[in-house]
């Protein structure tokens, strides 16, 4: 769905996705899991699945892969959603995730590939013996 609709236009996607997330209830968010057992709570990835229109056990991998490749990864998202990232300490998972996505959109935060490149360069500078 995401690749077909947005191709590589992650900025348009984020505008639409942030609007969608703003319309969700705080009570529909959860931490520690993608989706609660009863299906009433979601982390950001559960909301992404809903945004994409996935039902039940449908394969979400193509959309999650698109998101991970062009926007951000679970390595970054889960700590923000769960309140474990010290930069994003808003009072709810919804507010934390929206703040992060807005920071991506504004350029304050880096998307996946530029973020990985920055991490690599920082590691290389601190550990020249490996290169």
Secondary structure as GFF3:
##gff-version 3
##sequence-region A 1 131
A	DSSP	alpha_helix	2	6	.	.	.	ID=ss1
A	DSSP	alpha_helix	10	22	.	.	.	ID=ss2
A	DSSP	three_ten_helix	26	28	.	.	.	ID=ss3
A	DSSP	alpha_helix	44	51	.	.	.	ID=ss4
A	DSSP	alpha_helix	61	70	.	.	.	ID=ss5
A	DSSP	alpha_helix	74	81	.	.	.	ID=ss6
A	DSSP	alpha_helix	93	106	.	.	.	ID=ss7
A	DSSP	alpha_helix	112	126	.	.	.	ID=ss8
A	DSSP	three_ten_helix	128	130	.	.	.	ID=ss9
###
